[in-house]
Amino acid sequence: MADDRHGRPAPPEPRARSGTARRTPSGSEPATARSALGLRLILSALFLPVFAAATAGFAVWAAHQRPGDSPGEGPLTALAVICGVLALAAALDLVRVTARRRRERGPDR
């Protein structure tokens, strides 16, 4: 029979909507590809206190600014908020990595 697609590639398969389905490897991706959980754990544990301290430092600095001081209260508050968001991201990643490591090790360890 003749090819109905006229040389076009097959349409992509629909993605699974649940988080439990396994992806099929595509291209040169290895079938057992995993993220470096150890590195993510180290980086999250290292940068969580750094960003938390920076948040507190910038917030205190912004609180003690007087009118006319440079830098102003606005930029310092923005830096405090940015560092706070990064500290939250590091904390969430730390929780996710530790939970995933526990899950992959199994209940007997």
C-alpha atoms as one frame of an Amber mdcrd trajectory, in Angstrom:
protein
   0.000   0.000   0.000   1.065   3.576  -0.566   2.182   5.720   2.347  -0.670
   8.098   3.262   1.666  10.600   4.942   3.609  11.340   1.731   7.038  11.243
   3.386   6.047  13.234   6.466   7.145  11.897   9.859   4.628  10.212  12.116
   2.807  12.532  14.527   4.224  12.586  18.058   2.650  10.320  20.619   0.516
  12.102  23.213   2.228  12.679  26.559   0.988  11.002  29.679  -0.857  13.401
  31.965  -0.033  11.635  35.224   3.320  11.829  36.950   3.579   8.043  37.289
   3.999   7.193  33.603   7.515   6.494  32.358   8.864   8.460  29.424  10.208
   6.608  26.488  13.715   7.685  25.534  14.029   9.860  22.471  17.067  10.638
  20.369  20.384   9.933  22.032  19.013  10.144  25.573  20.018   7.118  27.650
  17.166   5.011  28.967  18.459   5.292  32.528  19.070   9.065  32.600  18.737
  10.574  36.055  19.477  13.936  37.577  22.468  14.223  39.894  20.609  14.024
  43.203  23.783  14.206  45.251  24.853  17.436  43.567  21.374  18.927  43.917
  21.375  17.981  47.613  24.767  19.617  48.196  23.855  22.795  46.290  20.485
  23.161  48.016  22.003  22.572  51.454  24.777  25.074  50.704  22.682  27.872
  49.218  19.640  27.681  51.519  21.437  29.311  54.468  23.284  31.719  52.142
  20.052  33.035  50.614  18.266  33.035  53.985  21.065  35.141  55.520  21.077
  37.472  52.505  17.301  37.897  52.835  17.613  38.836  56.485  20.585  41.119
  55.835  18.943  43.027  53.021  15.685  43.320  54.988  17.459  44.732  58.051
  19.524  47.072  55.874  16.357  48.297  54.114  14.637  48.863  57.458  17.460
  51.116  58.665  17.622  53.320  55.552  16.777  56.997  55.914  15.401  59.229
  53.177  18.206  60.228  50.833  20.462  57.273  51.720  22.002  55.322  48.894
  21.010  52.625  48.037  17.409  53.394  48.766  14.875  51.289  50.610  13.225
  50.082  47.362  16.239  48.336  45.789  17.188  46.732  49.099  13.648  45.450
  49.582  13.686  44.048  46.042  16.972  42.254  46.766  15.508  40.861  49.992
  12.474  39.533  48.107  14.645  37.981  45.363  16.880  36.283  47.918  13.795
  35.082  49.798  12.380  33.503  46.645  15.714  31.798  45.951  15.865  30.533
  49.557  12.354  29.119  49.168  13.344  27.410  45.907  16.414  25.888  47.574
  14.294  24.656  50.499  11.709  23.082  48.205  14.429  21.403  46.147  16.044
  20.083  49.329  12.727  18.544  50.404  12.093  17.026  46.961  15.597  15.562
  46.676  15.542  13.983  50.139  12.087  12.501  49.516  13.182  11.092  46.154
  16.360   9.608  47.636  14.326   7.910  50.373  11.852   6.574  47.833  14.580
   5.193  45.568  16.468   3.531  48.438  13.416   1.617  49.531  11.875   1.022
  52.952  14.474  -1.533  54.138  17.390   0.954  54.334
